[in-house]
Amino acid sequence: MVSVRVGFDARAAFLDPHRGFGRVTRSLAAALVRLLPGEVVLFVPHGVSVPEPWYPLAARIVRLRRPRRGAFLFDPWAWRYALRRVPVDVLHLPAWTVPPRLPAPVVATFYDATPFRFPSPPQAWRRRRARLAITSLAHADRVHAISRHAAAELDQFVPRRRAPAEVVHLGVDETFRPGSGAGGLRHLLFVGGGEPHKNLDLLLDALAGEGAERLPPLLVVGAAADAALESTVRRRGLAARVRLAAPCGDGELAEHYRQALATLVPSRNEGFGLPALEAMACGCPVLAADAGALPEVCGGAGRLLPSDDPAAWRAALLALLDHPRERAALAEAGIARAREFTWERSADGLARLYRALVRADSSRI
């Protein structure tokens, strides 16, 4: 098989290590250098600690002089300068914007069109910036969509592009696996940010209803666990029912999944839904909204519920609490479903995409 020199922008793995972009970027970088040893040039910020396994496998690790996103996010000249110093056959940009007219064919990853469909992020200026990042995918030579749902959204909101989206699903790290015991029932679990489309208010409404006092407390892990949520929880009289935890590493997060009665993903839109997949891999039952890519990811292994009916969520949780066999069956189905999603499979799909793009680009010369 012909070797292809792939440039991979790994900056988000270090600049946003606990957000979806950053976690996906880190996992893809690790999987790609394992699959394509000696073929992947990793672009990383200056001054960061690069994982040791990357060094012998990467073709080269290029440390960018200016690690802030703005250095490359809005400055195509910076990428042109970097690619003149370190030429590649194809450049993969898994996060942020796609500059026009780069000196190498570009693959860009698309996650979802939430900023066009919901007031997320809530700040208007951030939402405008997110929309610009999405529309910049028109400059990419190939778009990697992380789900069929994401591909459909891209067709709707960025119809004028150089090429159609190609679906390559995400994977789940090996850290996320069932524990040695039967798991715990210490809490309900929500993982992620607090943007309006994440629909965290639905879970608070469910916990405030009759019978919810029988349920374990809700543990909120990630960016949503901020001062604003803490204030909301106190104001609603739910301080004893909701616990907040800062973003954490994969090992601690996996333990949170294993100790949960269920992981709750009530989002009104998700391009993929990585917490649902990670929870299933850990043997944790998943209750997810019947929205976005969540049905696609969960298959029949998660309980899908309306995103606007807190009573339905409360009833489903109480049913899991009262019926251990049902909970165990859902956990086993989730484990089997999660085995279908690996980062190795994701890297293989991307490698085929890179090679097809390079062949197409060579035929035009």
C-alpha positions in Angstrom: 0.0 0.0 0.0 1.3 3.4 -1.0 2.5 5.5 2.0 0.7 8.8 2.5 2.2 11.6 4.6 -0.7 12.8 6.8 -0.6 16.1 8.7 -2.8 15.9 11.8 -3.7 19.0 13.8 -3.5 17.7 17.4 -3.6 21.0 19.2 -7.1 20.6 20.6 -6.0 17.5 22.5 -3.9 19.9 24.7 -5.9 23.1 24.6 -9.3 21.6 25.3 -8.4 18.3 27.0 -11.8 17.8 28.7 -14.1 18.9 25.9 -15.4 16.7 23.2 -13.2 18.3 20.5 -10.1 17.7 22.6 -10.9 14.2 23.7 -11.7 13.1 20.1 -8.6 14.7 18.8 -6.4 13.0 21.3 -7.9 9.6 20.7 -7.7 10.0 16.9 -4.1 11.1 17.0 -3.2 8.1 19.1 -5.1 5.6 16.9 -3.7 7.1 13.7 0.0 6.9 14.7 -0.6 3.3 15.7 -2.2 2.4 12.4 0.1 4.5 10.2 3.5 4.4 11.9 6.0 6.8 10.3 3.3 8.4 8.2 1.6 10.9 10.5 3.0 14.4 11.2 1.5 15.7 14.5 1.1 19.4 14.9 1.1 20.3 18.7 1.3 23.5 20.7 4.7 24.7 21.9 5.5 23.8 25.5 3.1 20.9 26.0 4.0 17.4 27.2 3.4 15.0 24.3 2.5 11.4 25.2 5.6 9.2 25.1 4.0 6.6 22.8 3.6 9.2 20.0 7.3 9.9 19.6 8.5 6.6 18.0 5.3 6.2 15.9 4.9 9.7 14.4 6.7 10.7 11.3 7.4 14.0 13.0 6.1 16.1 15.9 6.0 19.8 15.0 5.6 22.2 17.8 3.9 25.4 16.8 5.4 28.6 18.1 2.1 30.2 19.1 -0.1 27.7 20.9 -3.2 29.8 21.2 -6.1 28.9 19.0 -6.3 32.3 17.5 -2.9 31.9 15.9 -4.3 29.4 13.4 -8.0 29.7 13.9 -8.4 32.9 11.9 -5.0 33.1 10.2 -4.6 30.9 7.1 -1.1 32.5 6.5 0.1 30.7 9.6 -0.9 27.3 8.2 0.6 28.1 4.8 3.9 28.9 6.5 3.9 25.7 8.6 3.1 23.5 5.6 5.9 25.1 3.5 8.3 24.1 6.3 6.8 20.6 6.8 4.9 19.5 3.6 2.3 16.8 3.8 0.2 14.9 1.3 -3.1 15.6 3.2 -3.9 17.7 6.3 -6.6 16.7 8.7 -8.2 19.5 10.8 -10.3 17.8 13.5 -11.4 21.0 15.2 -12.1 24.7 14.6 -12.1 26.4 11.3 -10.8 25.5 7.8 -8.7 28.2 6.2 -9.1 28.6 2.4 -6.4 27.9 -0.2 -4.0 25.8 1.8 -1.1 24.1 -0.1 -2.3 20.6 0.7 -5.7 18.9 0.4 -7.7 19.2 3.6 -9.9 16.8 5.5 -12.0 18.5 8.2 -14.2 16.9 10.9 -17.8 18.0 11.4 -19.5 17.4 14.7 -23.0 18.9 14.6 -25.0 22.0 13.5 -26.2 22.8 17.0 -25.2 26.5 16.8 -27.6 26.9 13.8 -30.5 25.1 15.5 -30.4 26.1 19.2 -29.2 29.1 21.3 -26.0 27.1 22.0 -23.5 28.5 23.0 -25.8 31.0 24.8 -23.5 34.0 24.0 -24.4 35.5 20.6 -20.7 36.2 19.7 -19.6 32.7 20.5 -22.6 31.3 18.5 -21.6 33.5 15.5 -18.0 32.2 15.8 -19.2 28.6 15.9 -21.4 29.2 12.8 -18.4 30.6 10.9 -16.4 27.6 11.9 -19.1 25.3 10.5 -19.5 27.2 7.2 -15.7 27.2 6.8 -16.0 23.5 6.1 -16.9 24.6 2.5 -13.1 25.0 2.0 -12.3 21.4 2.9 -11.6 18.9 0.1 -13.3 16.1 2.2 -15.5 16.3 5.3 -15.4 13.7 7.9 -18.8 13.5 9.5 -18.9 11.7 12.9 -22.4 10.2 12.3 -25.1 9.9 9.6 -27.1 12.5 11.5 -24.1 14.9 11.3 -23.8 14.3 7.6 -27.4 15.2 7.1 -27.1 18.3 9.1 -24.0 19.4 7.1 -26.0 18.9 3.9 -28.7 21.2 5.3 -26.5 24.0 6.6 -23.4 23.9 4.4 -24.9 22.7 1.1 -22.2 24.3 -1.2 -19.1 22.3 -0.5 -16.3 20.8 -2.6 -17.3 17.2 -1.6 -20.0 15.3 0.2 -19.5 14.3 3.8 -18.1 10.8 4.5 -19.2 9.1 7.7 -16.6 7.6 10.0 -17.9 7.0 13.5 -16.0 7.7 16.6 -14.7 5.1 19.0 -14.3 4.4 22.7 -11.0 4.2 24.6 -10.1 0.9 26.3 -10.2 2.7 29.7 -13.9 2.5 29.5 -14.7 -1.1 30.3 -16.9 -2.9 32.9 -15.5 -3.0 36.5 -14.6 -6.2 38.3 -17.8 -6.0 40.5 -21.4 -5.7 39.7 -21.2 -1.9 39.6 -22.8 0.6 42.0 -25.9 2.6 42.4 -24.3 5.6 44.0 -25.6 8.2 41.6 -27.3 9.1 38.4 -24.7 10.6 36.0 -24.7 13.5 33.5 -21.4 14.2 31.7 -20.9 17.3 29.5 -21.4 21.0 29.2 -24.3 23.2 30.3 -25.3 24.7 26.9 -29.1 25.0 26.4 -29.3 22.1 23.9 -27.8 19.8 26.5 -31.2 20.0 28.3 -30.0 19.6 31.8 -33.1 21.4 33.1 -35.1 18.4 32.1 -33.2 16.3 34.6 -33.7 18.8 37.4 -37.4 18.8 36.6 -37.4 15.0 36.8 -35.7 15.1 40.2 -38.2 17.6 41.5 -41.2 15.3 40.8 -43.0 12.9 43.1 -41.2 9.7 43.8 -37.8 11.0 42.7 -36.6 11.1 46.3 -36.1 7.3 46.0 -33.5 7.8 43.3 -29.7 8.3 44.0 -28.5 11.9 43.6 -27.5 13.3 40.2 -23.8 13.7 39.7 -22.9 16.3 37.1 -19.4 16.0 35.7 -17.8 18.4 33.3 -18.2 22.0 32.2 -21.9 22.1 33.3 -20.8 21.8 36.9 -20.3 25.5 37.3 -21.4 28.3 39.7 -24.5 29.0 37.6 -25.8 25.4 38.0 -24.9 25.4 41.7 -27.1 28.6 42.1 -29.9 27.0 40.1 -29.8 23.8 42.2 -30.0 25.8 45.4 -32.8 28.0 44.2 -34.8 25.0 43.3 -34.3 23.3 46.6 -32.3 20.4 45.1 -29.0 20.9 46.8 -29.2 17.5 48.5 -30.2 15.8 45.2 -27.5 17.2 42.9 -23.7 16.9 43.2 -21.2 18.8 41.0 -17.8 17.5 39.9 -15.1 19.2 37.9 -13.8 17.7 34.6 -11.7 14.7 35.2 -9.4 12.2 33.5 -10.7 9.1 31.8 -9.9 6.7 34.6 -11.9 8.7 37.1 -14.7 9.2 34.6 -14.9 5.5 33.9 -15.3 4.9 37.6 -18.2 7.4 37.7 -19.9 5.4 34.9 -19.4 2.1 36.7 -21.0 3.5 39.9 -24.1 5.0 38.3 -27.6 3.6 38.2 -27.7 5.1 34.7 -26.0 7.7 32.6 -28.5 10.3 31.3 -28.1 12.1 28.0 -31.1 14.3 27.5 -29.6 16.5 24.7 -31.9 17.9 22.1 -29.1 17.5 19.5 -25.9 15.5 19.5 -23.6 14.9 16.5 -22.5 11.6 18.2 -22.9 11.4 22.0 -19.6 10.1 23.3 -20.8 9.9 27.0 -23.5 7.5 25.9 -21.0 5.2 24.2 -18.5 5.4 27.1 -21.2 4.6 29.6 -22.3 1.5 27.6 -18.7 0.3 27.3 -18.5 0.5 31.1 -21.7 -1.6 31.6 -23.7 1.4 32.7 -27.4 1.6 31.4 -28.1 4.6 29.2 -31.2 6.7 29.1 -30.9 9.1 26.1 -33.1 11.5 24.3 -34.6 10.3 21.0 -32.8 13.1 19.2 -29.8 13.8 17.1 -27.4 10.9 16.6 -28.2 9.3 20.0 -30.5 6.7 18.4 -27.8 5.9 15.8 -25.1 5.4 18.5 -27.2 3.6 21.1 -29.0 1.3 18.6 -31.3 -0.9 20.7 -28.9 -0.8 23.7 -30.1 2.4 25.2 -33.5 3.5 26.4 -34.7 6.4 24.2 -37.0 9.0 25.8 -38.7 12.2 24.7 -36.5 15.3 25.2 -39.4 17.3 26.7 -41.0 14.9 29.2 -39.3 14.9 32.6 -42.1 12.5 34.0 -41.1 9.9 31.4 -37.4 10.1 32.5 -38.4 9.9 36.2 -40.6 6.8 35.5 -37.8 5.1 33.5 -35.3 5.7 36.3 -37.6 4.3 38.9 -38.2 1.3 36.7 -34.4 0.7 36.5 -34.2 1.1 40.3 -37.0 -1.4 41.0 -36.1 -4.0 38.3 -32.5 -5.2 38.6 -32.9 -7.7 35.8 -34.0 -5.0 33.4 -31.0 -2.9 34.5 -28.7 -5.9 33.9 -30.1 -6.6 30.5 -29.6 -3.0 29.4 -26.1 -3.0 30.7 -25.2 -6.2 28.8 -26.8 -4.8 25.6 -24.7 -1.7 26.0 -21.4 -3.6 26.4 -22.1 -5.5 23.2 -23.1 -2.3 21.3 -20.0 -0.5 22.5 -17.7 -3.2 21.0 -18.8 -2.1 17.6 -17.1 1.3 18.0 -13.3 1.3 18.3 -10.7 4.0 17.6 -8.9 1.5 15.5 -11.9 1.2 13.2 -12.2 5.0 13.1 -8.5 5.4 12.2 -8.9 2.8 9.4 -11.8 4.6 7.9 -9.9 7.9 8.0 -6.8 6.3 6.4 -9.0 5.1 3.5 -10.4 8.6 3.2 -6.9 10.2 3.2 -5.7 7.8 0.5 -8.7 8.3 -1.7 -8.3 12.1 -1.4 -4.6 11.9 -2.3 -5.3 9.7 -5.4 -8.0 12.1 -6.5 -5.7 15.1 -6.0 -2.9 13.4 -8.0 -5.2 12.6 -10.9 -6.0 16.3 -11.3 -2.3 17.3 -11.6 
